[in-house]
Amino acid sequence: MLTLKKPIGTRTRRARSKRAQFVTPNLVLFAGILTRHIASPDNPLSRAEHLRREYAEMENGHPAQVMQFLQRAYFVAAQFRRRRGDFERLQAHSFWKPWRQKPSDRRKSKWTLYFIMQATTTEDRNRARKYAAILDGLMQDEVEVSAVASRIKELGGIEAAYEAMQARTGG
């Protein structure tokens, strides 16, 4: 007599661990209880908010300042890329409420730069997209965080780096 067994895929699955669900950047829903999320000062969202204040003060900065800003933004974007929970906290931030589209792909620097640069106008979004193309290209090349500004300088500055990344992707 033949007995039917379950397929191997269903027999070997592990139970998923229960993760906290983010309601807002400061509040999480865990086991049905709304609690305050206490993050370490080195979490990406705190760094992004700090960088946001620096960028607001920088307004129309010197190219060297912009390259240093992009180096710090690269670090924050890389952290969001690695830490899914922190990216979910970014998605829940109140900055995105008036937007029709929320951050969807944590592998793209565009969302981090939109948040840091407070890109609400078309001009700001275009500038953020240009910077994101540079950062995404550098991430693809696996450039170290400490070498980002010098790599942009090697490429001939921000405009030349953008052109190089666009030529490489065919965009």
C-alpha positions as CSV (number, residue, x, y, z in Angstrom):
1,M,0.0,0.0,0.0
2,L,1.4,3.4,-1.0
3,T,1.3,6.3,1.4
4,L,1.5,9.8,0.2
5,K,4.1,12.0,1.8
6,K,4.1,15.8,1.9
7,P,6.5,17.4,-0.6
8,I,10.0,18.0,0.8
9,G,9.6,21.8,0.6
10,T,6.7,21.8,3.1
11,R,8.5,19.4,5.5
12,T,11.7,21.4,5.9
13,R,10.3,24.9,6.4
14,R,11.3,26.7,9.6
15,A,8.8,28.7,11.6
16,R,9.2,32.4,11.1
17,S,10.3,34.5,14.0
18,K,7.9,37.1,15.1
19,R,9.1,40.6,14.2
20,A,7.9,43.9,15.5
21,Q,5.6,45.8,13.1
22,F,6.4,49.5,12.7
23,V,3.5,51.8,13.1
24,T,5.5,55.0,13.2
25,P,9.3,55.6,13.4
26,N,8.9,56.0,17.2
27,L,6.2,53.4,17.9
28,V,6.1,49.7,17.2
29,L,3.4,47.1,17.4
30,F,4.7,43.9,19.0
31,A,2.5,41.1,20.2
32,G,-0.6,43.4,19.9
33,I,0.9,46.0,22.2
34,L,1.9,49.5,21.0
35,T,5.3,50.3,22.5
36,R,7.9,53.1,22.1
37,H,10.8,52.1,19.9
38,I,14.1,53.1,21.4
39,A,16.8,53.0,18.8
40,S,20.5,53.4,19.4
41,P,22.0,56.7,18.3
42,D,23.8,55.0,15.5
43,N,20.7,53.8,13.7
44,P,20.3,54.9,10.1
45,L,17.1,57.0,10.7
46,S,18.8,59.1,13.4
47,R,21.8,59.5,11.1
48,A,19.6,60.5,8.2
49,E,17.8,63.1,10.3
50,H,21.2,64.5,11.5
51,L,22.4,64.6,7.9
52,R,19.1,66.3,6.9
53,R,19.9,69.2,9.3
54,E,23.4,69.4,7.9
55,Y,22.2,69.5,4.4
56,A,19.7,72.3,5.2
57,E,22.5,74.4,6.6
58,M,24.8,73.6,3.6
59,E,22.4,75.0,0.9
60,N,24.2,75.7,-2.4
61,G,27.4,74.3,-1.0
62,H,30.9,74.1,-2.5
63,P,31.5,71.0,-4.6
64,A,33.9,69.6,-2.0
65,Q,31.1,70.0,0.7
66,V,28.6,68.2,-1.6
67,M,31.1,65.3,-2.1
68,Q,31.5,65.0,1.7
69,F,27.7,65.1,2.0
70,L,27.4,62.3,-0.6
71,Q,29.9,60.2,1.3
72,R,27.9,60.4,4.5
73,A,24.6,59.8,2.6
74,Y,26.3,56.7,1.0
75,F,26.9,55.3,4.5
76,V,23.3,55.9,5.6
77,A,21.9,54.4,2.3
78,A,24.1,51.4,2.8
79,Q,22.8,50.9,6.3
80,F,19.2,51.2,5.1
81,R,20.0,48.6,2.4
82,R,21.3,46.1,5.0
83,R,18.8,46.7,7.8
84,R,15.2,45.9,6.7
85,G,13.6,47.0,9.9
86,D,15.2,50.4,9.8
87,F,14.0,50.9,6.2
88,E,10.5,50.1,7.4
89,R,10.9,52.8,10.0
90,L,11.9,55.2,7.2
91,Q,8.8,54.2,5.3
92,A,6.6,55.0,8.3
93,H,8.1,58.5,8.8
94,S,5.7,61.4,8.6
95,F,7.7,62.9,5.7
96,W,6.0,60.5,3.3
97,K,2.4,61.3,4.3
98,P,1.7,63.9,1.6
99,W,3.3,61.7,-1.1
100,R,1.4,59.4,-3.3
101,Q,4.3,57.0,-3.4
102,K,6.2,55.6,-0.4
103,P,9.7,54.1,-0.4
104,S,9.5,50.7,-1.9
105,D,13.0,49.4,-2.7
106,R,15.6,49.6,0.0
107,R,18.4,48.9,-2.5
108,K,17.9,52.3,-4.1
109,S,19.5,55.4,-2.6
110,K,16.8,57.6,-4.1
111,W,14.5,57.2,-1.1
112,T,17.2,58.0,1.4
113,L,18.2,61.1,-0.5
114,Y,14.7,62.3,-0.9
115,F,14.3,62.1,2.9
116,I,17.7,63.7,3.7
117,M,17.3,66.4,1.2
118,Q,13.6,67.0,2.0
119,A,13.0,66.8,-1.8
120,T,9.5,68.1,-2.2
121,T,9.9,70.2,-5.3
122,T,10.6,68.8,-8.8
123,E,14.0,70.6,-8.8
124,D,15.0,69.0,-5.5
125,R,13.8,65.6,-6.6
126,N,15.8,65.8,-9.8
127,R,18.9,66.7,-7.9
128,A,18.3,63.9,-5.4
129,R,17.9,61.4,-8.3
130,K,21.2,62.6,-9.8
131,Y,23.0,62.1,-6.5
132,A,21.2,58.7,-6.1
133,A,22.5,57.6,-9.5
134,I,26.0,58.4,-8.4
135,L,25.6,56.6,-5.1
136,D,23.9,53.5,-6.7
137,G,26.7,53.2,-9.2
138,L,29.3,53.4,-6.4
139,M,27.4,50.8,-4.4
140,Q,27.5,48.6,-7.5
141,D,31.3,49.0,-7.7
142,E,31.4,48.2,-3.9
143,V,33.3,51.4,-3.1
144,E,34.2,51.7,0.6
145,V,32.5,54.5,2.5
146,S,35.7,56.3,3.2
147,A,36.6,56.5,-0.5
148,V,33.4,57.9,-1.9
149,A,34.3,61.5,-2.0
150,S,37.7,60.8,-3.5
151,R,36.1,58.4,-6.1
152,I,33.7,61.2,-7.2
153,K,36.7,63.6,-7.5
154,E,38.6,61.0,-9.6
155,L,35.6,60.8,-11.9
156,G,35.8,64.5,-12.5
157,G,33.3,65.9,-10.0
158,I,29.6,65.4,-9.5
159,E,28.4,66.2,-13.0
160,A,31.1,64.0,-14.6
161,A,30.4,61.2,-12.1
162,Y,26.7,61.4,-13.0
163,E,27.4,61.2,-16.7
164,A,29.7,58.2,-16.2
165,M,27.1,56.4,-14.2
166,Q,24.4,57.2,-16.7
167,A,26.6,56.0,-19.6
168,R,27.3,52.8,-17.8
169,T,23.7,52.0,-17.2
170,G,22.6,53.1,-20.6
171,G,20.2,55.7,-19.2
